[in-house]
């Protein structure tokens, strides 16, 4: 092993130690990398001119349209979390399923899936469901381990069910990794890998996880009724109408966002913008009568109508010849756009008057700044790691693994699983994936399948102690009588379920690749 490779390994070990010591992630990545770059330069093992490419890398990040979807999806999720939609969903689903054994747990899983497809913000989902559901479940006689495990696991579904920030970040990184791998093999025109492909590929595995959670919940409730009892009968007037009124708005928003992406009507960034304004419209609804909500509903209908028209007509007016149907559709969209702006203006004023908008914008700014500062720090780390020959070392190690591509894939998944005990998913995405991605894709692994496998694996990082963030989120809002050890023991079956899901997806790659091939080929 050369001196450069020793430095590369030492840099990785030092960075992990600094991170576990509690220093800020972005500064730990960049600081450790710069320290080893200076040391390598002094020893004649690192070319400092490589650092000159940082400016172009940072400019590429700032001009990357795909990454604009990140703050928009964050904004959408935080608005929905502050608009009490989760509270309404939990109350309604609890009434609907409460009479069944394990009914409250089933309601939590379903609401977690709905919030995942609407928001994708794990922390907000876990905290909200912990505040609203956990006391009710404990009062109903649920075992604390069952209650806390279901809440934590359901809250992490936002990592795999699209639209997901993880999939947006992975799609951007895998696009570059796939291009790099294919060019190294002599293919100068590789097939593109987009966020849309990952959204479509993750849909079936995400639904499979929801099904496995529900199956385990139902099974434990029927085998051990005392740990997940049914609620006593409760009369509720017009439950069917309540279910429709509560479920329809978030479902409509979910279909509008995902449907516009998968149908090719909008890019992920455009769909994220649609989701953000749709969430604003939902947050502006009042409970003091239908008349007060008329501008909001009319604006939402205008937005949906524009999406439908865009799917069936070509609205580009710069063509030499514009068919009459397209011209009429364009004029209709202009009118609908004005109606939508009226509804959106009313919604913004109303949300701002309620004091929600300033808090939402500040929270969005904090989360977005955290993501992008880590991305910039990780760029320094990966550049220095490559400058020290670390990428060649990784390629040599993985290529000599027994079992070829499958053996290398198993090793990478195992390393990511272990790193999830100590690091956040963002650090793993920005640091590990750019290093191992080109190597694995050069072994002819399908990039969509690889991305879905990584996303499911990273979902476990929220559940695995000692630093599982979902566990800390729930610990912060759980009653004092619920111990930390009960929370840790509660998530063990769900971590096992996710490992089973990884094995199933690995054994049946079509679960991740079938839907994108049907929709886009």
SVG drawing of the C-alpha trace seen along z (x, -y; Angstrom):
<svg xmlns="http://www.w3.org/2000/svg" viewBox="-74 -39 82 55">
<polyline fill="none" stroke="black" stroke-width="0.4" points="0.0,0.0 1.4,-3.4 1.9,-6.4 -0.9,-8.2 -3.4,-5.4 -2.4,-5.3 -3.1,-9.1 -6.5,-8.5 -7.5,-5.8 -6.2,-8.0 -8.3,-10.9 -11.5,-8.8 -10.8,-7.5 -10.0,-11.0 -13.1,-12.4 -15.3,-9.7 -13.7,-10.4 -14.2,-14.1 -17.9,-13.6 -18.5,-11.3 -16.9,-13.8 -19.8,-16.1 -18.2,-18.8 -20.4,-20.3 -20.6,-17.9 -19.7,-20.3 -16.7,-21.8 -15.5,-18.4 -15.5,-17.1 -13.9,-20.2 -11.5,-20.8 -10.2,-17.2 -9.7,-17.1 -7.8,-20.4 -5.6,-19.3 -4.6,-16.1 -4.3,-18.0 -1.7,-20.3 0.0,-17.3 0.1,-15.5 1.4,-18.5 4.2,-18.8 5.1,-15.2 4.9,-15.5 1.9,-13.2 -0.8,-15.7 -1.1,-18.2 -2.5,-21.4 -3.6,-22.6 -6.5,-20.1 -8.1,-22.5 -8.5,-25.0 -11.4,-23.0 -13.5,-23.7 -14.8,-26.9 -16.2,-25.2 -17.7,-22.5 -19.4,-25.1 -20.7,-26.9 -22.1,-23.6 -24.0,-23.1 -25.5,-26.6 -26.5,-26.2 -27.9,-22.7 -31.7,-23.0 -32.4,-19.5 -31.1,-20.6 -33.6,-23.5 -36.2,-20.9 -34.6,-20.4 -35.7,-23.7 -39.1,-23.5 -39.8,-20.0 -38.6,-21.1 -40.9,-24.1 -43.8,-21.9 -43.3,-19.5 -42.9,-22.1 -46.0,-24.0 -48.0,-20.8 -46.6,-19.9 -47.6,-23.3 -51.1,-23.3 -52.4,-20.5 -53.0,-18.1 -51.2,-15.3 -53.4,-15.9 -56.6,-15.6 -55.4,-12.5 -54.4,-10.7 -57.8,-11.6 -59.8,-10.4 -57.7,-7.2 -57.9,-6.4 -61.7,-6.6 -61.8,-4.4 -59.5,-1.6 -59.6,-2.0 -62.1,0.8 -59.7,3.4 -56.9,5.0 -53.9,2.9 -56.1,0.4 -54.3,-2.7 -51.0,-1.3 -52.5,-0.6 -53.7,-4.2 -50.2,-5.5 -48.6,-3.4 -51.2,-4.7 -50.8,-8.3 -47.0,-7.9 -47.3,-6.7 -49.6,-9.6 -47.3,-12.1 -44.3,-10.5 -45.9,-11.0 -46.9,-14.6 -44.0,-15.9 -41.0,-13.6 -39.8,-15.4 -38.9,-12.7 -38.3,-14.8 -41.6,-16.7 -43.6,-13.5 -42.1,-11.6 -42.5,-14.5 -46.1,-15.2 -47.2,-11.6 -45.4,-11.2 -47.2,-14.2 -50.6,-13.2 -50.6,-9.3 -48.3,-8.1 -50.3,-9.4 -53.5,-7.9 -51.9,-4.6 -50.4,-4.3 -53.8,-5.3 -55.5,-2.6 -53.1,0.1 -50.5,0.4 -47.1,1.8 -44.7,-1.2 -42.3,0.8 -45.1,1.5 -46.3,-2.1 -42.8,-3.8 -41.6,-1.3 -44.5,-1.9 -44.3,-5.7 -40.5,-5.8 -40.7,-3.4 -43.7,-5.0 -42.1,-8.4 -39.1,-7.3 -41.1,-6.2 -40.5,-9.7 -37.0,-8.6 -38.1,-6.1 -41.6,-7.0 -41.4,-9.7 -41.2,-12.7 -38.1,-12.2 -35.2,-14.5 -32.9,-11.5 -34.0,-10.4 -33.4,-13.9 -29.9,-14.0 -29.2,-10.4 -30.5,-11.1 -28.1,-14.0 -25.1,-12.1 -25.8,-8.9 -26.3,-10.8 -22.7,-12.0 -21.4,-8.6 -23.1,-6.8 -21.7,-9.2 -18.2,-8.8 -18.4,-5.0 -19.7,-4.8 -17.1,-7.2 -14.4,-5.1 -15.7,-2.1 -15.6,-3.9 -19.3,-4.8 -19.5,-8.5 -23.3,-8.6 -24.6,-6.8 -28.3,-6.6 -29.2,-9.3 -30.3,-8.5 -32.7,-11.1 -34.6,-11.8 -37.8,-10.8 -36.3,-7.3 -35.6,-7.0 -39.0,-8.2 -40.7,-5.6 -38.2,-2.9 -38.8,-3.6 -42.6,-3.6 -43.1,0.2 -40.4,0.9 -41.9,-1.9 -45.4,-0.4 -43.9,3.0 -42.4,1.5 -45.8,0.1 -47.3,3.5 -44.7,5.3 -45.2,2.8 -49.0,3.4 -48.5,7.1 -46.2,7.2 -48.6,4.8 -51.6,7.0 -49.8,10.2 -48.5,9.0 -51.9,7.6 -53.7,10.9 -51.0,13.1 -50.8,10.9 -54.0,8.9 -52.9,7.4 -50.0,5.4 -52.2,3.7 -55.8,3.8 -58.8,2.5 -60.5,-0.7 -64.0,-0.6 -66.9,-1.4 -67.4,-5.1 -70.2,-6.8 -69.1,-9.3 -71.6,-11.1 -70.9,-11.2 -67.6,-9.4 -67.6,-8.7 -67.9,-12.4 -65.1,-13.2 -62.8,-10.6 -63.4,-12.1 -62.9,-15.7 -59.7,-14.9 -58.1,-12.5 -59.0,-14.2 -56.8,-17.3 -53.5,-15.6 -54.2,-12.8 -55.0,-15.3 -51.7,-17.1 -49.8,-13.8 -51.3,-12.8 -50.6,-16.3 -47.0,-16.2 -46.1,-12.6 -48.4,-12.3 -47.0,-15.4 -43.5,-14.0 -44.1,-10.5 -46.4,-11.6 -43.6,-13.9 -45.7,-17.0 -43.3,-18.6 -39.7,-18.1 -39.1,-17.3 -38.2,-21.0 -41.4,-22.2 -43.5,-19.6 -41.9,-20.7 -43.0,-24.2 -46.5,-22.9 -46.4,-21.0 -45.2,-24.1 -48.0,-26.4 -50.5,-23.5 -49.4,-23.2 -49.8,-26.9 -53.4,-26.7 -54.1,-23.8 -52.6,-25.7 -54.8,-28.7 -58.1,-26.9 -60.4,-28.1 -62.9,-26.2 -65.5,-29.1 -67.5,-28.2 -67.1,-27.2 -67.5,-30.8 -64.2,-31.8 -62.4,-29.0 -63.8,-29.8 -60.7,-31.6 -58.4,-28.8 -60.5,-26.1 -60.9,-28.0 -57.2,-28.6 -56.4,-24.9 -58.8,-23.9 -57.3,-26.3 -53.8,-24.9 -55.0,-21.3 -56.8,-22.4 -53.5,-23.9 -51.7,-20.7 -54.2,-18.7 -54.2,-21.1 -50.4,-21.0 -50.5,-17.2 -52.6,-17.2 -51.6,-20.4 -48.4,-22.0 -48.4,-25.5 -45.3,-26.8 -46.3,-29.9 -42.9,-30.6 -43.6,-28.0 -44.1,-29.1 -47.5,-27.5 -49.7,-27.1 -52.8,-24.8 -56.1,-26.4 -56.5,-23.9 -53.1,-24.8 -53.9,-28.5 -57.2,-28.0 -55.5,-26.0 -52.9,-28.7 -55.5,-31.3 -57.4,-29.2 -54.2,-28.7 -53.7,-32.5 -57.1,-33.0 -56.6,-30.0 -53.2,-31.5 -54.8,-34.7 -57.4,-32.9 -54.7,-30.8 -52.7,-33.9 -55.7,-35.4 -56.2,-32.3 -52.5,-32.1 -52.4,-35.7 -55.3,-35.2 -53.6,-32.1 -50.2,-33.9 -51.9,-36.8 -53.9,-34.5 -51.0,-32.3 -48.8,-35.3 -51.6,-36.9 -51.7,-33.7 -48.0,-33.9 -47.2,-30.6 -45.4,-31.9 -42.4,-33.5 -41.7,-30.4 -42.1,-28.2 -39.6,-30.2 -37.1,-30.3 -37.3,-26.5 -36.9,-26.0 -33.9,-28.2 -32.2,-26.4 -32.8,-22.9 -31.8,-24.0 -28.6,-25.7 -27.7,-22.6 -28.0,-20.3 -26.0,-22.6 -23.3,-23.4 -22.7,-19.7 -22.7,-19.2 -20.0,-21.9 -17.9,-20.4 -18.3,-16.9 -17.1,-18.3 -13.8,-19.2 -13.6,-15.8 -14.2,-13.8 -11.8,-16.0 -8.9,-15.5 -9.8,-11.8 -9.4,-11.3 -6.3,-13.4 -4.7,-11.0 -5.7,-8.0 -8.5,-6.9 -10.8,-6.2 -8.3,-3.8 -7.9,-2.0 -11.7,-1.6 -12.0,-0.4 -9.2,2.2 -10.8,3.4 -14.3,3.8 -13.1,5.4 -11.2,8.1 -14.2,9.1 -15.4,12.7 -18.6,12.8 -17.8,10.0 -20.4,7.3 -22.7,9.0 -20.0,9.4 -19.0,5.7 -22.6,4.7 -23.0,6.7 -19.9,5.1 -21.0,1.6 -24.5,2.2 -23.0,3.6 -20.6,0.6 -23.5,-1.9 -25.7,0.0 -22.9,-0.2 -22.2,-3.9 -25.9,-4.5 -25.4,-3.8 -23.1,-6.8 -23.7,-9.2 -26.7,-11.0 -28.0,-9.9 -26.9,-13.3 -23.3,-12.6 -23.4,-9.1 -25.0,-10.3 -22.5,-13.1 -19.4,-11.3 -19.8,-7.6 -21.9,-7.4 -19.6,-9.6 -16.7,-7.3 -18.4,-3.9 -21.0,-4.8 -18.7,-4.9 -17.0,-1.7 -20.3,0.2 -21.8,-1.2 -18.7,-0.2 -19.6,3.4 -22.8,3.0 -25.2,2.7 -28.5,0.9 -28.2,-2.6 -31.9,-2.8 -31.8,0.5 -28.6,-0.7 -30.2,-4.0 -33.3,-2.3 -31.1,0.1 -29.1,-2.7 -32.2,-4.7 -33.8,-1.7 -30.5,-1.1 -30.2,-4.8 -33.7,-4.7 -32.4,-2.4 -29.9,-5.2 -32.9,-7.0 -33.7,-3.9 -30.4,-2.4 -29.0,-3.4 -27.0,-5.1 -27.5,-8.1 -30.8,-7.2 -32.5,-10.6 -36.0,-9.3 -35.3,-7.8 -34.1,-11.2 -37.1,-13.0 -39.5,-10.6 -37.5,-10.6 -37.9,-14.4 -41.7,-14.3 -42.4,-11.0 -43.9,-10.9 -41.4,-10.3 -42.8,-6.9 -41.5,-5.7 -37.8,-4.8 -35.2,-5.2 -34.5,-1.4 -38.2,-0.8 -37.8,-3.0 -34.7,-1.2 -36.3,2.3 -39.4,1.1 -37.6,0.4 -35.7,3.7 -38.5,5.6 -38.7,2.7 -35.0,2.6 -35.3,6.4 -38.2,5.7 -36.0,3.2 -33.2,5.7 -35.7,8.2 -36.9,5.6 -33.3,5.0 -32.8,8.8 -36.1,9.0 -35.1,6.0 -31.7,7.5 -33.1,10.8 -35.8,9.3 -34.3,6.2 -37.5,5.9 -39.2,4.4 -37.1,1.3 -36.6,1.4 -40.0,2.6 -42.0,-0.6 -39.4,-3.0 -39.0,-0.7 -42.8,-0.5 -43.3,-4.3 -40.3,-5.6 -39.0,-3.0"/>
</svg>
